[in-house]
Amino acid sequence: MRDVRNSAVPRPAWRFSGPEEDARPSLPEVYSSIHVPAGGLWLRRFLAFAGPGYMISVGYMDPGNWATDIAGGSRFGYTLLAVILLSNLMAILLQALSVRLGIATGRDLAQACRAHYSRPVNIGLWLACEAAIIACDLAEVIGTAIALQLLFGIPLIAGALITALDAFLLLLLMNKGFRFLEAFVIALLIVIAACFAVQIVAAAPPIAAVLRGFVPSPEIVTNREMLYVAIGIIGATVMPHNLYLHSSVVQTRAYANSDEGRRDAIRWATADSTIALMLALFINAAILIVAASTFHATGHSDVTEIGEAFRLLSPLLGLGIASTLFALALLASGLNSTVTATLAGQIVMEGFLRLRVPNWARRLITRGIAIVPVVIVTALYGDKGTAQLLVLSQVILSMQLPFAVIPLVRFVSDKRKMGVFVIPVWVAVLAWLVASVIVILNVKLLADTLFG
């Protein structure tokens, strides 16, 4: 792997307050390690920046999203497709801001927070983000354990314990180079997309009804049950740690150390993340469409759990392989989320605390914290308790989201920190509006969950 201490592109001037000795590259082992051609065909430059967006898109289709999409489709048909589209547009904006922060300042979001806020505030932000990563990991453990049970008949408790073995997956992939890691993630995304493409063809949903579903309906707001599921979809979509992760991994590209070079890098990296998030839109919409055309259309409007969806899918579609493809996509989703959540954990710990822990040790600790409640709840309450634990993980994620979104929007709209790369006023207004909507909806989701 390339020695970034000698060959990395020099970092731009640090525009945040804070000691200069804190100016350490994010993910130093792969910082500026991927060559970007200076000229030639635009396709070569686009391909050089392709990759980080797909790693980010993993968080928008992890096992935590599946439960809300299945519930939305089975209970309300195609109506909530508009909510999936809206949440995806929010994600595109926030990830674009994350790209801009990382490239323009040369700091990931965790490093930016550390330089700007006081130590007590930073400790609080770090704890909030760690809680989000553990909650995300909890969803991945449950999703992977369910997939192993559905595919191979492995009991949930044994499946949860098996997930500890993937603690070394990221270490293996990183040793082969960051491009190899990106290729692994993209390959699993292709598997997920292919599985749902087959299921959509088998389900043959009515095109007109699907298209109408993308048009917002007043019923989403007036129907309290529908509104609750809609809030759940939005709350489960934007992952807090994705904002930290994206602002870091875009710096793996060796773009030119000039305003023009950074402006060009922002343009290509934003295109990469936008295209990748459109893939996430397809997969989330596909889950809801399959649930709507298979369950809602046949009167099974009470299907809300992944295991139940698996058991009904093949009989109702009349396609024997449908349930297997569903479980295979779930397994691929869990494995992919494992990789990105581990990497985000490293970025957050190093950015906030300047503390480096071996990847395998950090992975074992995080995964161990997630496995324990899964094993205990499954042993005491069975599959039903595991499904409720999955919902709880999404509530915890919702609670942490404002602690990532608000600092991000604050930094990129501050000219003193961003210089010529500060976002335009209209983008800042839109970003604060999105942040406000996310915060309000997540607070409501939390209140409804706690107080019924």
C-alpha positions, 0 to 999 in steps of 0.5 A, spaced: 500 500 500 502 506 498 506 510 503 501 516 504 506 520 508 511 521 503 506 521 497 499 524 499 497 530 496 498 536 501 492 538 505 489 545 504 489 550 509 485 548 515 480 553 516 477 551 522 480 553 529 484 548 533 492 546 534 495 545 527 498 538 530 491 535 529 491 536 522 492 529 521 489 525 514 483 522 515 484 514 514 491 515 513 493 508 511 489 510 504 489 517 504 490 520 497 492 513 495 487 512 488 490 516 482 486 521 479 488 522 471 489 530 470 486 530 463 483 525 458 476 522 457 471 525 462 469 517 463 476 516 466 475 521 471 468 519 473 471 512 474 477 514 478 471 518 483 466 512 483 466 508 489 465 512 495 458 513 493 456 506 493 459 505 500 455 510 502 449 507 499 449 501 503 447 505 509 440 506 505 438 499 504 441 496 510 436 491 514 433 496 518 430 499 512 427 492 510 422 492 516 419 499 514 419 498 507 415 491 508 410 494 513 409 500 508 408 496 502 404 491 505 399 495 509 398 501 504 400 499 498 404 503 493 402 510 497 408 511 501 413 510 495 413 518 495 416 518 502 421 513 500 423 518 494 423 524 499 427 521 504 432 519 498 432 526 495 434 528 503 439 523 503 442 526 496 443 533 499 446 531 505 451 526 502 453 532 497 454 537 503 458 531 506 463 531 500 463 538 500 466 538 507 471 533 506 474 535 500 474 543 501 477 543 508 481 536 508 477 534 514 472 529 515 466 531 519 469 528 526 475 532 525 471 538 523 467 537 530 473 536 534 477 543 531 470 547 532 467 545 539 469 544 546 472 538 549 465 536 553 461 537 546 466 533 542 465 527 547 458 528 547 458 528 539 462 522 539 458 518 544 452 519 540 455 517 534 458 511 537 451 509 540 448 510 532 454 505 530 452 500 535 445 501 533 446 500 526 450 494 528 445 491 532 440 491 526 446 488 522 447 482 527 439 481 527 438 482 519 444 477 518 442 472 523 435 472 520 438 471 513 442 465 516 436 462 519 432 463 513 437 460 508 440 455 512 436 453 518 441 456 523 438 458 529 437 465 531 442 465 537 447 461 533 447 466 527 448 472 531 454 468 534 457 467 527 456 474 525 462 475 530 467 472 525 466 478 520 470 482 525 476 480 520 472 481 514 474 489 513 481 488 515 482 483 510 479 487 505 483 493 507 489 489 506 488 488 499 487 496 498 481 501 498 479 499 491 478 492 492 474 494 498 470 498 494 469 493 489 467 488 494 461 493 496 459 494 489 459 486 488 454 485 493 450 491 491 449 488 484 447 481 488 441 485 492 439 489 486 439 483 481 435 479 487 429 484 487 429 485 479 427 478 479 422 479 484 419 485 481 419 482 474 415 476 478 410 480 482 409 484 475 406 490 479 401 495 475 405 500 472 400 506 473 399 504 480 407 504 482 407 511 478 402 514 482 405 512 488 411 516 487 406 522 487 405 525 494 398 524 497 394 528 503 392 521 506 400 520 508 399 526 513 391 525 515 392 517 516 395 517 523 397 510 522 400 511 515 404 517 517 407 513 523 410 508 518 412 514 513 416 517 519 419 510 520 421 510 513 424 517 513 427 515 520 431 509 518 433 512 511 439 517 513 444 514 517 448 519 522 455 515 521 454 515 513 455 523 514 462 522 517 464 516 513 463 520 506 467 526 508 473 521 509 472 516 504 472 521 498 479 523 501 482 517 498 482 520 491 489 524 489 485 530 486 489 536 485 491 541 491 488 547 488 481 550 488 480 548 481 482 541 483 478 541 489 472 544 485 473 538 480 473 533 485 467 535 489 463 535 482 465 528 480 464 525 487 457 528 488 455 525 481 458 518 484 454 519 490 448 521 487 448 515 482 449 510 487 443 513 492 439 512 486 441 505 486 439 505 493 432 508 491 431 503 487 432 497 492 428 501 497 422 502 492 423 495 490 422 492 497 416 496 498 413 494 491 414 487 492 411 487 499 405 491 496 404 487 490 405 480 493 402 482 500 397 488 500 394 486 493 392 479 496 389 481 503 396 480 507 396 487 510 399 485 516 405 482 514 411 487 517 416 482 519 422 479 515 421 472 516 414 472 515 415 476 508 420 470 507 415 465 508 409 468 504 413 470 498 414 464 494 407 461 495 404 468 493 408 470 487 408 462 485 416 463 484 420 457 488 426 461 488 423 468 490 424 467 498 431 464 497 433 471 493 429 475 498 434 472 504 440 472 499 439 479 498 438 480 506 445 477 507 448 481 502 445 487 505 448 485 512 455 483 510 455 490 506 453 494 512 458 491 516 464 493 512 461 500 512 459 501 519 466 498 521 470 503 517 465 509 520 467 507 527 474 508 526 473 514 522 469 517 528 474 514 534 480 517 530 477 524 528 474 525 535 479 522 540 485 522 536 485 514 538 487 509 534 485 502 535 486 496 531 481 494 526 480 487 529 479 489 536 474 495 535 470 490 530 470 485 536 468 490 541 462 493 537 460 487 534 460 484 541 456 489 544 451 488 539 451 481 539 449 480 547 442 484 547 440 479 540 442 473 544 439 475 550 432 477 547 432 471 542 433 467 548 427 470 552 422 472 547 424 468 541 423 471 534 418 476 536 422 479 541 428 480 535 423 483 531 422 488 536 429 489 537 430 491 530 425 497 531 428 499 537 435 500 533 432 504 528 429 509 534 436 509 537 439 511 530 433 516 529 435 519 536 442 520 534 441 523 527 441 531 529 447 530 532 451 529 525 446 533 521 446 540 524 454 540 525 454 538 518 450 544 515 453 549 520 460 548 517 458 548 510 454 554 510 459 558 514 464 562 509 469 563 514 470 555 514 469 553 507 472 559 504 470 559 496 466 553 497 461 555 502 454 553 499 450 558 496 444 561 500 439 557 497 442 551 498 443 553 506 436 554 506 434 548 503 439 544 508 436 547 514 429 546 512 431 538 511 435 538 517 429 541 521 424 536 518 428 530 519 429 532 527 422 534 527 420 527 524 425 523 528 422 526 535 415 525 533 417 517 532 421 517 538 415 520 542 410 515 539 415 509 540 416 511 547 409 513 549 404 509 544 
